[in-house]
Amino acid sequence: MTTNPLLDQVCASVDQLAPTLLEVQRDLHAHPELSRSEFRTTATVRERLEEAGIAVRPLPVTGLVADLGAEQPAYRLALRADLDALPVGERTGLEWSSTTEGIAHACGHDVHVAAVLGAGLALKAHEDGLRERGIAVRLLFQPAEEVIPGGAIDLIAADALDGVDAVFAVHCDPSIDVGTVGLREGAITAAADRVTVHLSGRGGHTSRPHLTEDLTFALAKVVTELPAVLSRRLDPRTAFALVWGEVHAGQAANVIPSSGTAAGTLRMLDATAWTTIGPLLAEALEHIVAPYAVTAVLEHVQGVPPVVNDPDAIEVLRQAADGAGMSALGTLQSLGGEDFAWYLRHVPGAMARLGTRSPGGRSYDLHQGDLVVDPGSVVQGARLLAAAAVAGVVKGDGPRA
């Protein structure tokens, strides 16, 4: 027991909800939906919230916002979950595997949704206690985290952060054990952009490359040399990575094609460099393709800045983890991107890494079709977020951009 009775009570309520939360998580896992198409997922969450008497505001396409607690609060915090799955085929063999070919919850968003839902239902059961303390809680069920631009921008435009003093979220981490939470003050993720290069030129027969603009050779130079140029033009402390995920050119071994494309992601730890990288990309690309006389078109779509956790918010999560009976440990900044970063440009808050590995079990990787999470992580995530609502107040460090 802690010295905070309300915290103990909401955690106990989460435990009572465990069978329901696991049922919801497995149902969502079996019926994944891609970004901005999360219609069934939204309806499932809405039904559970409305059954509990929680006020719901649907968003124009998918996603919703829900409110509970004090009507004129002294402090309002938001808990965020992302609804979308990935275009990845599942190969776990679980009884509740994806029933939709080529789509799976390979990033654990089904766990995030069930955790925020569980926190909301548990807090609703103790709404009188929230009102006595002047606390209001807003639940953000956000679409489209996995695409650029992310759905966080949609929620901000829909005034989902109006009156919010702090915002919290969890993200599955299959490298740490269930019952453990990874915390870090400052940046915990990286900036992430989409980079696409389109080349075009005069194609021809592979026996006469000198009479063509050898686009395939030029594309190979782009794929290898653009990251190399950046490595010598950027401060090494930016810790960038330009990695290609798609490279397409030609359909026959004896034909030099007239068009080709390379697409990938550009990630970096340094937020300042991220804001100025565009002109350097364009300049480097121009010089790389110049000897081959091809035409290059660069598409550089800025994605998300780093998630920068507020120190006060991390302290609240530490207290919440302690009250929820979880272990808190430090964690490193990763090169993964997360559009939760946009919320933190407006209000202070923090994202925690939620352990999903079974003790002694395998460490999986995210965005892979074989991802399996320990079922206890659903309840642990709900306990942490519910506890964060009553563990303390985030004062923040001043106005946001």
N, C-alpha and C positions, 0 to 999 in steps of 0.2 A: 504494500500500500504506500502511496505517496502522501505528501502533505496537501495535496490538491484533490479533495473528494470528487469534484466534478470530473476531473481527468480519469480517476479510477472508474467512475460510473460509466463514462462513455466507452472506455475500453472494454468493460464488462459487457456492454450492449453490443459492441462489435463481435465479441466472442459468441454471443447468443445468435447473431446473424450469420455465423460461419457457413451453415449448410446452404442458406439462400445465396450468399455471395459466391460460393463455389459453383452453384447451379447457374447463376448468371454468367460467370466467367466462362464456363464450359459451353454454354449456349452461344455466347458471342464468338467463342473460338471456332465453333462448328459452322458459324454463319458469318464469315468475314466479308467486309465490304470495302471497296477502294475509296480513295480520297474524294470527297464531295458527293459520294453516292451512299453514305451511311444511313439510309432511310430506315431499315429494319433495326439497326443498332440504336438509332435515336428513339424510335418508337418503343423499344424494349426498356430503355432507361426511363423514358417519360412515364410509361405505365407504372413502373415501380415507385417512382417519386410521387406521382399523383395518388397512388394507393395509400401512401403514408401521409397524405395531406400537405405535401410540399408544393409551394407555388412554382409553376413552370412557365418560362417564356421561350417558346420555340424560335429558332433563328429562321431566316427566310428559306433556306434550302435544307440543310441538315445541321444537327447540333442544337443545343439548348442551354439556357441559363436558368438556374433555380435558386430561390432565396428562402432562408429560414432564420430564426433567431429574433433579436430585438428589432423593432420597427424603426426606432430612432436611436441607432447604436452609437456608442462612444468609439467603437472599433469594429470594422468590418474586414474580414479576410476572405479570400477566394481560394478554392481548391480546384485545380484544373486536371482534366483527363482528356486524352486524345482518342478519337473514335476509330480511326481508319486502319486498315490492314495493308499488306504489301502484295504486289503482283509476283508472288513467289509460290511455287508448288510445295505443299506440305508433304513431309515424308517421315512423320513421327510414328505412325501406326497406332496412335492413341484412339480410344473409343470415341472421343469427341473431336476427332480430326476434322479439318475443313471439309465441308460438303460442296464447296465451290472450286471447280478446277482452276488451278493456277493462281489462287489467292489464299493467303494465310496470314494469321496474326504472328508473324515471325519477328516482331519487335516488342511483343508483350503488351500492346495497347489494350487487349482484353483484360489484362490484370489491372492496368491503370484505371479503366472504366469501373470495374467491380470495386476497386479500392475506394475511389471517390464516392461511388454510390453507397458503399457500406459506411463510410464516414458520415455522409449526409443523413442516412437513415438512423444511425446511432445518435447523432447530434439532435435530430428531430425528436427522438425519444426523451431528450433532456432539454427541450426548448425552454422550459421555465427557468432552468439554471442559466442558460445563455442570456435570457432577458434580464434576469437579476444582475448579471455582470455587464450588461450593455453590449453584448457581443452579437453580431450578425455574421452569417456565413453565406457565401455565394458559391454555388457549384457551377463550374464551367465545363461543359461537355463539348469539346471543340472538334470540328471536322478537320481533315486535310493537313495533318502535321507532316506527312511524308512527301509533300510536293512543294514546289516553289512557285508563287509565294504561298506561305503556310496559312492555315486557317486562323492562327492567332490574330492576324491582321483583320480578319473578318469580325472576330469578337470585339476587338478594340473599337472598330468602326461602328459596331452595334451597341456601344456604350456599356459593354460588360464590365469595364473597370471603374465606372462612375461610382464614387463614394467608397472605393476599395482602398484599404490602408496597407494591405500586404497580400501576396499571392504565393501559394505553395504547390508543388507537384512532386511526384516520384517518377523515376524511370527504372525499369527493370535492369538489373545487372547480374547476368548469369555467371559472373566470375567470383561472386561472394555468396556465402551461405545465407539461406533463409534465416530470418531473425536478426540479421545484421543490416545496418544502413551505412552507406558511404557519404560522408559530408566534407565539403570544402568551401572555405570562404574565398570570395573572388571568382575568377573564371573557372568553370568546370567543364565547359564544352568549347568548341572552336567556331569561328566563322566558317560558313559553307556556302559556296556559289556553284552555279551550273555553268560550264564552259562548253560551247559547241563551235567547231571550226568547219566551215563548208568550203571545199575547194572545187574549182571548175577550170576546164582548159580543153585544148584540142586533143582528142584521143587518137587512137590509131592502132596499127599492128605492132606487136611486141618485137618484130624483126626490124622495125624502123623507129626506135625510140627518139632518134635525133630529129625526126620529122614531126614529132608530137610535143606536147607539153606534158611530160611524164608525171601525171597526177599521182599515181600510186607511190612513186618514189618520193615525191614532194610531201605526200601525206605521212609517209614513214618518218621523214625528217621532222615534221611538226610534232608527231607523237613523241619522238625521243628528245628533240632539241628544245621545245618550248619549256618543259620542266627544267632542262639544263640551264637555259638562259636565265630563268627566274632564280635559280639557285645562286647565280653570280650577280644578280642585280638587286636582290632583296637581302636585307639584314638577316643573317642566319637565325637571330633571336625571334624572328616572326614564326619560325617552325612551320613552314608551309608544306603542303603536299598537293601537287596536281596529278591526279590519277585518272586514266582513261578507262571508261567502262564499255564504250562502243566504238568500233572502228569499221567503216564500211567503204569499200571501193571495188567496183567491177563484178563481173559474173562469169568471166571466162579466162582461162590461163593464158591465152594468146592474144588478148585484147587489152590495150591500155584504155581505161575508162575515161569519160569526160567529166565525171563528178565523183566526189567522195566526201565522207564526213567522219570526224572524230568528236566524240562527246564524253565528257567526264566531269569530275568535281574538283574544285579548288578549295582547299581548306587551310586555315591558318589560325594560330593562337593569338596573334596580335591584332587587336581591333583597329588600331590606327592605320596600320599597313593595309588592312582590308578595305578601308574607305578610299584608298588611293591606287589600288592595284590595276584598275581598268585601263588607263593610258599605257602603262607598261606592257600589259598583255598585247594590246594592239600594235605597239611599236615592235615588240619582239617578233610577233607573227609576221609582220610585213617584211622584216629583214630575213627571216628564215625562208620564206617562199620566193623571194626576189630572184635568186639564180635560176629558178625553174619556170619562170614566166607564167605561172598559174595565177588565177584570181582567187583571193582568199576573203571570206566574209566571217567575221567573228561575232558570235552571240555570247555575251557575258551577262548572265542574269544574277544579280546579287540576291543571295538567299537570306541568311540569318546572321546576325552578329553572335559573338559568344554569349552564353548564359553566364551572367556575373552575379553570384550569390551575395546577398547583403549579410554582413557579419552578425547583425542583430537577428536576422531571420535564421541563420545557422544556429545561433544560440537557442532560439525557440525550438528548432528541430532536435537539438541535443537534449533539451529538457523533455520534449515529447517522446523521444526514443527511450530515455530513462524511465519515464512514466509508463510507457507501453511495454516495458520489459525487454527492450531490444538493445543490442550492442551497437555503438556508434564508433566508426573508425574513419581515419583520414583517407582521402582518395585523390587521385591525380587528375589533372585536366586532360581531356581526351580531344582528339581531332573530329569527333562526331559533332554534327550540327543538330540544333533543336530550336524550333520556333517559339518555345517558351521564353526565349531571350527577348522577344518583342514586348512581352508583358513587363519585364523588368526594366525596360526603357521608360516606363510610366509610373510604376510603383515598386517599392522594395519587395523582396521575396527571395525564395530559394528553391532549388530542385535538389532532391536527395536521390542517391542511387539505392535502389531497393534490392537486397539480396534475394535471388531466386534459385540458387543452387542447393540441391539436397546435400546435407552434410555427408562428406565422403564420396559424393557423386561426381559426375562428369561436369566440366565447365563447358558450356555451349557458347556459341557466338550468336549475336543478334543478326537479323536479316538473313538467316539461313532457315531452310525448310525443316530442319530437324530440331529446332529449338523446343526444349521442354522445360517448364518451370515447376518448381516445387509447389504443390497446391497450398501449402501454408503461407506462401508469399502474398496471396490475396488478402487474407485476414491481417497479416502483418502490415501491409500497406494501408489498409483501412484504419488499423489501430494508430499508426503513426500520424496520419492526416487528421483523424478525429482528435487525437491528443494535441496536435499543433494548434487546433482551434481554441484550446483552453489553457495551453501551457504558459503563454506569455504574450506580450505585446511587442510588435516590431516597430521601433521608432524610426528606423531608416536613417539615411545620411543626407537628407535634404532633398530639394526638388529634383525631379527626373527630367531627362531631355524630352 
